[in-house]
């Protein structure tokens, strides 16, 4: 059974989501403060973590930062207050996979969770290609492992899927709309910077030539062979 951890100080929300996910065949463990949530997330195995930003003891961003520092790669879906764009960007920069503003419809949350779980298990619906090689990248899509110039990359499930989409298209432009639909499982809003932050995170993790992942302003992204950047 899929097991999700909810770290949120809203007891009513926890009770409601426990019932919602039970109907979906998903087990939910609810913890109401950041300190206990961090301890639970690092001592037990979960398929996904739902993480509120505003928490007692330790706020959600600190919980996320410490989780990623401890190399806990469990997918994290942030629950944020509507309009808190700064917290969303910071959360994505710290390694969150996606966010959902409060208040939300339970069905939307379930859909986001399902999309994240599919992504984490490599079931994106794209054609199955076990190994991808291009522009110095080597991707093992079965085990979700990525190497760049011989150096292993530590990527979140979302970062891996973004990179997989780019490498799979071998230097072609991949639009933001296509990436959002295939990776995030939703349409990209007009002021949504999620993909920009994920791309920035991937670039920071490359051992050399981060500009091999190029931004085509207003349109999308593409991967370019390193030697072409030098010519």
C-alpha positions in Angstrom: 0.0 0.0 0.0 1.2 3.5 -0.8 2.1 5.4 2.4 2.1 9.2 2.5 3.3 11.5 5.3 1.3 14.7 6.0 3.1 17.3 8.0 0.5 20.0 8.8 -0.8 21.5 12.1 -4.4 21.5 10.9 -6.0 18.5 12.7 -9.3 18.8 10.8 -7.4 18.8 7.5 -5.5 15.7 8.6 -8.7 13.9 9.5 -10.4 14.8 6.2 -7.4 13.7 4.1 -7.0 10.5 6.0 -10.5 9.6 4.9 -10.0 10.8 1.3 -6.8 8.8 0.8 -8.2 5.8 2.5 -10.9 5.7 -0.2 -8.1 5.8 -2.8 -6.3 2.8 -1.1 -3.5 5.1 0.3 -2.4 5.1 3.9 -1.8 8.5 5.4 0.3 9.3 8.5 -0.4 12.7 10.0 2.1 14.7 12.1 1.3 18.2 13.4 4.6 19.9 13.9 7.8 20.4 11.9 10.2 18.8 14.5 8.1 15.6 14.8 7.6 15.6 11.0 11.3 15.7 10.3 12.0 12.9 12.7 9.2 10.8 11.2 10.3 11.5 7.6 13.9 10.5 8.3 13.2 7.4 10.4 10.5 5.8 8.3 10.0 5.1 4.6 7.2 7.0 2.8 6.2 7.2 -0.9 5.5 10.9 -0.7 5.5 13.8 1.8 2.8 16.5 1.9 4.5 19.4 3.7 2.8 22.6 5.0 5.0 25.7 5.1 3.6 27.3 8.3 4.4 24.8 11.1 5.1 25.0 14.8 8.6 24.0 16.1 10.3 24.1 12.7 8.8 25.7 9.6 8.2 23.6 6.5 11.1 25.2 4.5 13.6 24.2 7.3 12.1 20.7 7.3 12.6 20.4 3.6 16.1 21.8 3.7 17.1 19.3 6.4 15.4 16.4 4.5 17.4 17.1 1.3 20.6 17.7 3.3 20.1 14.2 4.8 19.7 12.9 1.2 16.0 11.9 1.7 14.8 11.9 -1.9 11.2 11.2 -1.2 9.0 13.3 -3.4 7.7 16.4 -1.6 4.5 18.3 -2.4 4.4 21.6 -0.6 1.1 23.0 0.7 1.3 26.8 0.6 -0.9 29.7 1.4 -2.4 31.2 -1.8 -0.3 34.1 -3.0 2.9 33.1 -1.1 5.0 33.1 -4.3 8.3 33.7 -2.5 7.8 30.6 -0.3 6.9 28.5 -3.3 10.1 29.5 -5.2 12.3 29.0 -2.1 10.7 25.6 -1.6 11.3 24.5 -5.1 14.9 25.7 -4.9 15.3 23.6 -1.7 14.2 20.5 -3.6 10.4 20.3 -3.4 8.9 18.6 -6.4 5.7 20.7 -6.7 3.3 22.8 -4.7 -0.4 23.2 -4.2 -1.9 26.4 -2.8 -4.5 26.3 0.0 -7.4 26.0 0.0 -7.6 23.2 -2.5 -10.1 20.6 -3.6 -9.3 17.1 -2.3 -9.7 15.7 -5.9 -7.0 18.1 -7.1 -4.7 17.0 -4.3 -5.3 13.4 -5.1 -4.5 14.0 -8.8 -1.3 15.8 -7.9 -0.3 13.0 -5.6 -1.0 10.4 -8.3 1.1 12.3 -10.8 4.0 12.6 -8.4 3.9 8.9 -7.5 3.9 7.9 -11.2 6.8 10.2 -11.8 8.8 8.8 -8.9 8.2 5.3 -10.2 9.1 6.2 -13.7 5.6 5.7 -15.1 5.2 8.9 -17.0 3.4 7.4 -20.0 6.2 8.2 -22.4 7.8 5.6 -24.7 10.0 3.3 -22.7 13.7 3.8 -23.4 15.9 2.3 -20.8 19.1 4.3 -21.4 19.4 7.8 -22.9 22.8 9.4 -23.9 23.2 12.9 -25.2 25.3 16.0 -24.6 27.4 14.3 -21.9 24.3 13.0 -20.1 23.7 9.3 -19.4 20.3 8.5 -18.0 19.2 5.1 -16.7 15.4 5.5 -16.8 14.6 2.2 -15.1 16.5 3.1 -11.9 16.1 6.9 -12.3 19.8 7.5 -12.2 21.6 10.3 -14.1 25.3 10.9 -14.9 26.9 14.0 -16.4 30.4 13.8 -17.8 31.0 10.6 -15.8 29.8 12.1 -12.5 26.6 10.9 -10.8 23.9 13.5 -10.3 21.7 13.6 -7.2 18.3 14.7 -8.6 14.8 14.8 -7.2 12.2 12.7 -9.1 10.9 15.9 -10.8 14.4 17.1 -11.7 15.2 13.7 -13.2 12.0 13.7 -15.3 12.7 17.3 -16.5 16.1 16.2 -17.6 14.8 13.0 -19.2 12.4 15.0 -21.3 15.1 17.3 -22.5 17.7 14.6 -23.2 15.1 12.4 -25.0 14.5 15.2 -27.5 18.2 15.4 -28.5 18.7 19.2 -28.8 15.2 20.0 -29.9 13.2 22.7 -28.2 10.9 21.4 -25.5 8.2 23.9 -24.8 7.2 24.9 -21.2 3.7 23.8 -21.9 4.9 20.3 -23.0 7.2 20.0 -20.0 4.5 21.1 -17.5 2.0 18.6 -18.9 4.4 15.7 -19.1 6.4 16.4 -15.9 4.1 18.3 -13.5 0.8 16.8 -14.8 -0.8 20.2 -15.2 -1.1 23.3 -17.3 1.5 26.0 -16.5 0.0 29.2 -15.1 1.0 32.6 -16.5 3.2 33.4 -13.4 4.3 29.9 -12.5 8.1 29.7 -12.2 8.2 26.0 -11.2 10.0 24.8 -14.3 12.5 27.7 -14.2 13.4 26.7 -10.7 13.8 23.0 -11.5 16.0 23.9 -14.5 18.1 26.2 -12.3 18.5 23.4 -9.7 19.6 20.9 -12.4 22.2 23.4 -13.8 23.7 23.9 -10.3 24.3 20.2 -10.0 26.2 19.8 -13.3 29.9 19.3 -12.9 30.7 21.5 -15.9 29.0 23.7 -18.5 25.6 24.3 -17.0 24.7 26.3 -20.1 24.4 23.0 -22.0 20.8 23.3 -20.8 19.6 26.4 -22.7 16.6 28.6 -22.1 14.7 29.7 -25.2 13.1 32.8 -23.7 9.3 32.7 -23.7 9.2 29.3 -25.3 11.0 26.5 -23.4 14.4 24.7 -23.1 16.8 22.5 -25.0 20.0 20.5 -24.3 23.0 21.3 -26.5 26.2 19.3 -27.0 29.0 21.0 -25.0 31.3 21.3 -28.0 28.7 23.3 -29.8 28.8 25.9 -27.1 32.5 26.5 -27.6 32.3 26.9 -31.4 
